[in-house]
Amino acid sequence: MGPNFRFGGGATESVIHPIVLVAMLIAIVLILLLPRRYVIIPVLAMTFLVPLSQQLVVLGVHLFVARIIILAGLARLAATKFGSRLNSLDKAFALWAVFRALASILLFLQVGAFINQAGFLLDALGGYFLLRYLIRDQEDIFRAIKTLSAIALIIGACMVYERAHLVNVFSLLSGKTIVPEVRDGVVRSIGPFEHEILAGVFGATLLPLFLLLWKVGKSRLLAFVGLVAATVITVTSASSTSLLAYVAGLFAVCLWPLRKEMRFLRWGIVLGIVCLQLVMKVPFWWAIQHVHVMDASSSWHRAQLVDEFIRHFFNWCLIGTKDNASWGFQTWDLCNQYVAEGETGGLATLICFIALIVISFKRLGIARKAVEGDRKKELYFWFLGAALFAHVTAYLGISYFDQTRVAWFALLVFICAATAPAMVHELAPEPAPAGLSPSRPLARAGWSLRASPRAGLAPDTRKPLDSQMQAGRSPALRKMLRDK
């Protein structure tokens, strides 16, 4: 359900199990006392293993456990000097969050809307920049993926139990037993998430990251555990959207041999859309109704949602709309992230959201080309791109409104950290030193074609940066290294 219907909703009193309370207090202590590189473990564990139903209600404000964990992390961040400069992805993310919050506040002009969006900004901006503080290089990325592997194992085992016994283990924390939905005789396990599709998408979009851990991370046991768990989570959720996201991630991985022909592939997709528009009797987006795996999938509804979204452009383009429920059958159900961004935040929010995706792919492309010829390093960026493509595909069938959003934020942070060395030109747009080809992104930045170990690429490449710093050629690079 979209945020249009959640102002003032939810529990009216605190609901938190003693086990969750103790775990939360332990996690807060660990967040405040552990070395920075290990703080990501309790943050991710408490975010994904505790359902949103576990919360404290203070003066009408819902403090979910994940939200309390973010506050604890921000307290740690406030006491730490963290001078990382904002890059283009950070700025696009901040604009997206602010535009979306402002649009909802202006649209409803209610105290409930203001409180709701204050919580959204805490979750989005607080969660994202906390992850930016915790994840800075390849070592941090792999540590986070290993943690996600262990989390996926727990969730996968619980979802198998849920499917076999029709009991949601995580619902027992709230003192009541939730029976999973059964559609066409198939049990749809939900785990700790708010919807079956979100549970499946969580597993499906992790698949490329576990493949990355297998091929590059030198941790095959945890990678194998993660691959099995991701598959189990996807299958037990029994949803077409999650299965298609799973296939999309694998498909993107399999495009590796065509990595140098991606420009032609992108234009081929555009040409294919044009051809569909020419031969179909209805707009090309109605092709969505034919894309489903499960017999009971509501693919027609998703196509209709896009159709009504486009037809009512002038109703939502400014600051979103609260009238979408009257557009057609179940058009209140924002089961498409792109539609949800437009209807809850207007055109500016939708543009910023798409910009996030475009910038992420662009950064990965630049980074991969910068290490061209080194298969292992190229695969590193390629698998991150496959995970991004899995999310982009999943967004056609669901909008994230629970802790699944943190998985999306984490991937964006992975991309920021992984591509940072190749994007030095964002910080220091200076002419390349003599002898370096301007055609290379790293060379244009005055940086060696082999990257810094802090960015997780090669073991001996801080020297070009250090030599420039000593020579006084790049003040921006000196500041960047000092901040690191």
C-alpha positions as CSV (number, residue, x, y, z in Angstrom):
1,M,0.0,0.0,0.0
2,G,1.3,3.4,-0.9
3,P,2.2,6.1,1.7
4,N,-1.0,8.0,0.8
5,F,-2.9,5.7,3.1
6,R,-0.6,5.5,6.1
7,F,-0.8,8.9,7.8
8,G,-2.0,8.2,11.3
9,G,-2.1,4.5,10.7
10,G,-0.2,1.7,12.4
11,A,0.0,0.7,16.0
12,T,-1.3,3.1,18.7
13,E,1.0,1.7,21.4
14,S,4.5,0.2,21.7
15,V,4.8,-3.3,20.4
16,I,8.2,-4.8,21.1
17,H,9.0,-8.4,22.2
18,P,11.5,-8.7,25.1
19,I,13.9,-10.7,22.9
20,V,13.8,-7.9,20.3
21,L,14.3,-5.3,23.0
22,V,17.4,-7.1,24.4
23,A,18.8,-7.6,20.9
24,M,18.2,-4.0,20.1
25,L,20.0,-2.7,23.2
26,I,22.9,-5.1,22.5
27,A,23.1,-3.8,18.9
28,I,23.1,-0.2,20.1
29,V,26.0,-0.9,22.4
30,L,27.9,-2.6,19.6
31,I,27.2,0.2,17.2
32,L,28.6,2.7,19.6
33,L,31.7,0.7,20.7
34,L,32.8,-1.6,17.8
35,P,35.4,-0.5,15.4
36,R,33.8,1.2,12.4
37,R,34.4,-1.6,10.0
38,Y,32.3,-4.1,12.1
39,V,29.4,-1.8,12.9
40,I,27.7,-2.8,9.6
41,I,27.0,-6.3,11.1
42,P,24.6,-5.3,13.8
43,V,23.0,-2.6,11.6
44,L,22.1,-5.0,8.8
45,A,21.1,-7.8,11.2
46,M,18.6,-5.7,13.2
47,T,17.3,-4.0,10.0
48,F,16.4,-7.2,8.1
49,L,15.7,-9.7,10.9
50,V,13.3,-7.6,12.9
51,P,9.8,-7.0,11.4
52,L,8.5,-3.4,11.2
53,S,5.7,-4.4,13.6
54,Q,8.3,-4.2,16.4
55,Q,8.2,-0.5,17.4
56,L,8.1,2.0,20.1
57,V,5.3,4.7,19.9
58,V,6.4,8.0,21.5
59,L,3.9,10.9,21.4
60,G,2.3,9.4,18.3
61,V,5.7,8.9,16.5
62,H,6.5,5.4,15.4
63,L,10.0,4.5,16.2
64,F,10.6,1.2,14.4
65,V,13.6,-0.9,15.6
66,A,15.4,-0.2,12.3
67,R,14.8,3.5,12.9
68,I,16.2,3.4,16.4
69,I,19.3,1.6,15.0
70,I,19.7,4.4,12.4
71,L,19.6,7.0,15.3
72,A,22.2,5.1,17.2
73,G,24.4,4.9,14.1
74,L,23.9,8.6,13.4
75,A,25.0,9.3,17.1
76,R,28.2,7.4,16.4
77,L,28.6,9.3,13.1
78,A,28.1,12.7,14.8
79,A,30.9,11.9,17.2
80,T,33.2,10.9,14.3
81,K,35.1,13.1,11.9
82,F,33.8,12.0,8.5
83,G,34.7,14.4,5.8
84,S,33.7,12.5,2.7
85,R,32.7,14.8,-0.1
86,L,29.3,14.4,-1.7
87,N,29.4,12.9,-5.2
88,S,26.8,13.1,-7.9
89,L,25.0,9.9,-6.7
90,D,24.9,11.3,-3.1
91,K,23.4,14.6,-4.4
92,A,20.8,12.8,-6.6
93,F,19.8,10.7,-3.6
94,A,19.4,13.7,-1.3
95,L,17.4,15.6,-3.9
96,W,15.1,12.6,-4.4
97,A,14.4,12.2,-0.7
98,V,13.8,15.9,-0.1
99,F,11.6,16.4,-3.2
100,R,9.5,13.4,-2.2
101,A,9.1,14.5,1.3
102,L,8.2,18.1,0.4
103,A,5.7,17.0,-2.2
104,S,3.9,14.8,0.2
105,I,3.8,17.6,2.9
106,L,2.5,20.2,0.4
107,L,0.0,17.7,-1.1
108,F,-1.7,16.8,2.2
109,L,-0.9,19.9,4.4
110,Q,-1.5,17.8,7.6
111,V,0.5,17.3,10.7
112,G,0.3,13.6,10.1
113,A,1.9,14.1,6.7
114,F,4.7,16.1,8.2
115,I,5.5,13.5,10.9
116,N,5.3,10.7,8.3
117,Q,7.7,12.4,6.0
118,A,10.1,13.3,8.8
119,G,10.2,9.6,9.5
120,F,10.8,8.9,5.8
121,L,13.7,11.4,5.7
122,L,15.2,9.8,8.8
123,D,14.9,6.3,7.1
124,A,16.2,7.5,3.7
125,L,18.8,10.2,4.4
126,G,19.8,8.8,7.8
127,G,20.0,5.2,6.5
128,Y,21.8,6.0,3.3
129,F,24.5,8.3,4.8
130,L,25.0,5.9,7.8
131,L,25.8,3.2,5.2
132,R,28.1,5.6,3.4
133,Y,30.0,6.1,6.6
134,L,30.2,2.4,7.3
135,I,31.0,1.2,3.8
136,R,34.0,2.9,2.2
137,D,36.0,0.3,0.2
138,Q,36.0,-3.2,-1.2
139,E,36.8,-4.8,2.2
140,D,33.7,-3.1,3.7
141,I,31.6,-4.1,0.7
142,F,32.5,-7.8,1.0
143,R,32.0,-7.7,4.8
144,A,28.5,-6.3,4.2
145,I,27.7,-9.0,1.6
146,K,28.9,-11.8,3.9
147,T,26.6,-10.4,6.6
148,L,23.8,-10.4,4.1
149,S,24.6,-14.0,3.3
150,A,24.1,-15.0,7.0
151,I,20.9,-13.0,7.2
152,A,19.6,-14.6,4.0
153,L,20.3,-18.0,5.5
154,I,18.2,-17.3,8.6
155,I,15.4,-15.7,6.6
156,G,15.4,-18.5,4.0
157,A,15.2,-21.2,6.7
158,C,12.3,-19.4,8.4
159,M,10.4,-19.0,5.1
160,V,10.8,-22.8,4.3
161,Y,9.3,-23.5,7.8
162,E,6.5,-21.0,7.1
163,R,5.7,-22.7,3.8
164,A,5.7,-26.2,5.4
165,H,3.8,-25.4,8.6
166,L,1.8,-22.3,7.6
167,V,3.3,-20.3,10.5
168,N,5.3,-17.1,10.1
169,V,8.0,-17.4,12.7
170,F,8.6,-13.7,12.8
171,S,5.0,-13.0,13.5
172,L,5.3,-14.8,16.9
173,L,7.4,-11.8,18.1
174,S,4.2,-9.7,18.1
175,G,2.3,-12.3,20.1
176,K,0.0,-13.4,17.3
177,T,0.3,-16.1,14.6
178,I,0.1,-14.9,11.0
179,V,-0.9,-17.5,8.5
180,P,0.7,-16.9,5.1
181,E,-1.4,-16.3,2.0
182,V,-2.2,-19.3,-0.1
183,R,-2.9,-18.4,-3.8
184,D,-3.9,-21.2,-6.2
185,G,-2.8,-23.8,-3.7
186,V,0.7,-22.3,-3.4
187,V,1.9,-20.9,0.0
188,R,3.5,-17.5,-0.3
189,S,6.0,-17.1,2.5
190,I,6.5,-13.5,3.8
191,G,9.3,-13.8,6.4
192,P,10.1,-10.6,8.3
193,F,8.9,-8.4,5.5
194,E,5.6,-6.6,4.9
195,H,4.7,-8.4,1.7
196,E,5.5,-11.7,-0.1
197,I,6.8,-9.9,-3.1
198,L,9.2,-7.8,-1.1
199,A,10.5,-10.9,0.6
200,G,11.1,-12.5,-2.7
201,V,12.7,-9.4,-4.2
202,F,15.1,-9.2,-1.2
203,G,16.4,-12.6,-2.1
204,A,16.4,-12.2,-5.9
205,T,18.3,-8.9,-5.9
206,L,21.0,-10.4,-3.6
207,L,21.9,-13.2,-6.1
208,P,24.4,-11.2,-8.2
209,L,26.1,-9.9,-5.0
210,F,26.6,-13.5,-3.8
211,L,28.0,-14.4,-7.3
212,L,30.4,-11.5,-6.8
213,L,31.4,-12.9,-3.5
214,W,32.0,-16.3,-5.2
215,K,34.1,-15.0,-8.1
216,V,36.0,-12.1,-6.5
217,G,35.5,-12.1,-2.8
218,K,37.4,-15.3,-2.1
219,S,34.7,-16.5,0.3
220,R,33.1,-19.4,-1.5
221,L,31.4,-21.0,1.5
222,L,29.4,-17.9,2.5
223,A,28.8,-17.2,-1.2
224,F,27.4,-20.7,-1.7
225,V,25.2,-20.3,1.4
226,G,24.0,-16.9,0.1
227,L,23.2,-18.3,-3.4
228,V,21.1,-21.2,-1.9
229,A,19.4,-18.9,0.5
230,A,18.6,-16.2,-2.1
231,T,17.1,-18.9,-4.4
232,V,15.0,-20.4,-1.5
233,I,13.7,-17.0,-0.5
234,T,12.7,-16.2,-4.1
235,V,11.0,-19.5,-4.7
236,T,9.1,-19.6,-1.3
237,S,7.7,-16.1,-1.9
238,A,5.9,-17.6,-4.9
239,S,5.6,-14.3,-6.8
240,S,6.2,-13.5,-10.5
241,T,8.0,-10.2,-9.7
242,S,10.7,-11.8,-7.5
243,L,11.2,-14.6,-10.0
244,L,11.6,-12.2,-12.8
245,A,14.0,-10.1,-10.8
246,Y,16.0,-13.3,-10.1
247,V,16.1,-14.1,-13.8
248,A,17.0,-10.5,-14.7
249,G,20.0,-10.7,-12.4
250,L,21.2,-13.9,-14.0
251,F,20.5,-12.6,-17.5
252,A,22.6,-9.5,-16.7
253,V,25.5,-11.7,-15.5
254,C,25.2,-13.8,-18.7
255,L,25.6,-10.7,-20.8
256,W,29.3,-10.5,-19.7
257,P,30.6,-11.6,-23.1
258,L,28.8,-8.7,-24.7
259,R,30.2,-6.1,-22.2
260,K,31.9,-4.2,-25.0
261,E,28.7,-4.0,-27.1
262,M,26.3,-2.6,-24.5
263,R,25.7,0.6,-26.5
264,F,24.3,-1.4,-29.4
265,L,22.2,-3.5,-26.9
266,R,20.7,-0.4,-25.4
267,W,19.8,1.1,-28.8
268,G,18.4,-2.4,-29.7
269,I,16.1,-2.1,-26.7
270,V,14.9,1.3,-27.9
271,L,14.4,0.0,-31.4
272,G,12.4,-3.0,-30.0
273,I,10.1,-0.6,-28.0
274,V,9.5,1.5,-31.2
275,C,8.7,-1.7,-33.1
276,L,6.3,-2.8,-30.4
277,Q,4.5,0.5,-30.5
278,L,4.2,0.2,-34.3
279,V,2.7,-3.3,-34.4
280,M,0.6,-3.3,-31.2
281,K,-3.0,-2.1,-31.2
282,V,-2.4,-0.6,-27.7
283,P,0.5,1.3,-26.2
284,F,3.7,-0.7,-25.8
285,W,3.5,-0.7,-22.0
286,W,0.6,-3.1,-22.2
287,A,3.1,-5.8,-23.0
288,I,3.6,-5.9,-19.3
289,Q,0.3,-7.9,-19.0
290,H,1.9,-10.8,-20.8
291,V,5.0,-10.9,-18.5
292,H,4.2,-13.3,-15.6
293,V,5.3,-16.6,-14.2
294,M,2.7,-17.6,-11.7
295,D,-0.8,-18.3,-13.1
296,A,-2.4,-16.0,-10.6
297,S,-0.1,-13.0,-11.2
298,S,-1.8,-9.6,-11.6
299,S,0.2,-8.5,-14.6
300,W,-2.8,-6.9,-16.2
301,H,-3.2,-4.7,-13.2
302,R,0.4,-3.5,-13.4
303,A,-0.1,-2.7,-17.1
304,Q,-3.3,-0.8,-16.3
305,L,-1.5,1.1,-13.5
306,V,1.1,2.4,-15.9
307,D,-1.5,3.3,-18.4
308,E,-3.6,5.3,-16.0
309,F,-0.4,6.9,-14.6
310,I,0.5,8.2,-18.1
311,R,-3.1,9.3,-18.9
312,H,-3.3,11.3,-15.7
313,F,0.1,13.0,-16.1
314,F,-1.1,16.5,-15.3
315,N,-2.8,15.2,-12.1
316,W,0.5,14.1,-10.5
317,C,3.3,15.9,-12.3
318,L,3.5,18.9,-9.9
319,I,3.5,17.4,-6.4
320,G,2.0,14.0,-6.8
321,T,-1.7,13.1,-6.3
322,K,-4.0,11.7,-3.7
323,D,-6.8,11.0,-6.2
324,N,-5.1,7.9,-7.8
325,A,-7.5,5.5,-6.1
326,S,-10.4,6.9,-8.3
327,W,-8.6,6.3,-11.6
328,G,-9.6,2.7,-12.1
329,F,-9.7,-0.8,-10.5
330,Q,-7.3,-1.0,-7.6
331,T,-5.2,2.0,-8.8
332,W,-4.6,2.8,-5.1
333,D,-2.2,-0.1,-5.1
334,L,1.2,1.4,-6.1
335,C,2.8,-1.9,-7.1
336,N,5.3,-0.2,-9.5
337,Q,8.2,1.9,-8.0
338,Y,8.3,4.3,-10.9
339,V,4.6,5.0,-10.7
340,A,4.9,5.3,-6.9
341,E,7.6,7.9,-7.2
342,G,5.5,10.1,-9.5
343,E,2.3,9.8,-7.7
344,T,3.8,10.5,-4.2
345,G,6.4,13.0,-5.2
346,G,5.6,14.5,-8.6
347,L,7.8,14.7,-11.7
348,A,10.8,16.1,-10.0
349,T,11.0,13.1,-7.6
350,L,10.6,10.7,-10.5
351,I,13.4,12.4,-12.5
352,C,15.7,12.2,-9.4
353,F,14.9,8.6,-8.9
354,I,15.7,7.7,-12.6
355,A,18.8,9.9,-12.3
356,L,19.9,7.6,-9.4
357,I,19.7,4.6,-11.7
358,V,21.4,6.3,-14.6
359,I,24.3,7.7,-12.6
360,S,24.8,4.3,-11.0
361,F,25.1,2.6,-14.3
362,K,27.3,5.3,-15.6
363,R,29.7,5.1,-12.7
364,L,29.9,1.3,-13.1
365,G,30.5,1.7,-16.8
366,I,33.4,4.2,-16.3
367,A,34.9,2.1,-13.6
368,R,34.8,-1.1,-15.7
369,K,36.4,0.6,-18.7
370,A,39.1,2.0,-16.5
371,V,40.3,-1.5,-15.5
372,E,39.6,-3.0,-18.9
373,G,41.8,-6.0,-19.5
374,D,41.8,-7.1,-15.9
375,R,39.0,-9.8,-15.9
376,K,38.7,-10.0,-12.1
377,K,38.3,-6.2,-11.6
378,E,35.9,-5.9,-14.5
379,L,33.8,-8.7,-13.0
380,Y,33.7,-6.8,-9.8
381,F,31.8,-3.9,-11.4
382,W,29.8,-6.1,-13.7
383,F,28.2,-8.1,-10.9
384,L,27.3,-4.8,-9.1
385,G,25.6,-3.7,-12.4
386,A,23.7,-7.0,-12.5
387,A,22.4,-6.4,-9.0
388,L,21.3,-2.9,-10.1
389,F,19.5,-4.4,-13.1
390,A,17.7,-6.9,-10.9
391,H,16.3,-4.0,-8.8
392,V,15.4,-2.0,-11.9
393,T,13.4,-5.0,-13.1
394,A,11.8,-5.6,-9.7
395,Y,10.6,-2.0,-9.6
396,L,8.2,-2.8,-12.5
397,G,6.2,-5.1,-10.2
398,I,6.5,-3.6,-6.7
399,S,7.3,-0.4,-4.8
400,Y,9.6,-0.8,-1.8
401,F,8.0,0.4,1.5
402,D,9.6,-1.7,4.2
403,Q,13.2,-2.7,5.1
404,T,13.7,-3.8,1.5
405,R,14.5,-0.1,0.8
406,V,17.7,-0.5,2.9
407,A,18.9,-3.3,0.5
408,W,18.5,-0.7,-2.3
409,F,20.3,2.0,-0.3
410,A,23.1,-0.5,0.4
411,L,23.6,-1.3,-3.3
412,L,23.8,2.4,-4.1
413,V,26.5,2.8,-1.4
414,F,28.3,-0.3,-2.7
415,I,28.5,1.4,-6.1
416,C,29.7,4.7,-4.6
417,A,32.5,3.0,-2.7
418,A,33.5,0.6,-5.5
419,T,33.7,3.3,-8.3
420,A,35.2,6.1,-6.2
421,P,38.7,5.7,-7.6
422,A,37.5,5.9,-11.2
423,M,35.4,9.0,-10.4
424,V,38.3,11.0,-9.0
425,H,37.6,13.5,-11.8
426,E,34.4,14.5,-9.8
427,L,36.8,15.9,-7.2
428,A,39.7,17.1,-9.3
429,P,38.7,18.0,-12.9
430,E,42.3,18.9,-13.9
431,P,44.3,18.2,-17.0
432,A,46.1,14.8,-17.0
433,P,49.8,14.9,-16.4
434,A,52.1,14.4,-19.3
435,G,52.2,10.9,-20.6
436,L,48.8,9.8,-19.6
437,S,46.1,9.3,-22.2
438,P,43.0,11.6,-21.7
439,S,40.8,8.9,-23.2
440,R,41.0,6.9,-20.0
441,P,38.7,8.1,-17.1
442,L,41.4,7.5,-14.5
443,A,44.0,9.1,-16.6
444,R,41.8,12.2,-17.0
445,A,41.7,12.3,-13.2
446,G,45.4,12.2,-13.0
447,W,45.2,8.7,-11.4
448,S,46.9,5.5,-12.3
449,L,45.0,2.9,-14.3
450,R,45.4,0.6,-11.3
451,A,43.2,1.6,-8.4
452,S,43.8,2.2,-4.7
453,P,43.5,-0.8,-2.3
454,R,41.1,1.2,-0.2
455,A,38.8,1.1,-3.1
456,G,39.5,-2.6,-3.4
457,L,41.2,-2.9,-6.8
458,A,45.0,-3.2,-6.7
459,P,47.6,-3.4,-3.9
460,D,50.1,-0.8,-5.0
461,T,48.3,2.2,-6.6
462,R,48.2,4.9,-3.9
463,K,51.6,5.9,-5.2
464,P,50.4,7.9,-8.2
465,L,48.1,9.8,-5.9
466,D,50.7,10.3,-3.3
467,S,53.3,11.5,-5.8
468,Q,50.9,14.1,-7.1
469,M,50.1,15.2,-3.6
470,Q,53.7,15.6,-2.8
471,A,54.3,17.5,-6.1
472,G,51.5,19.8,-5.2
473,R,49.7,19.3,-8.5
474,S,46.2,18.6,-7.2
475,P,44.9,20.3,-4.0
476,A,41.6,18.5,-4.4
477,L,43.3,15.1,-4.4
478,R,45.3,16.2,-1.3
479,K,42.0,17.0,0.4
480,M,40.4,13.7,-0.7
481,L,43.3,11.6,0.7
482,R,43.3,13.6,4.0
483,D,39.6,13.0,4.4
484,K,40.0,9.3,3.7
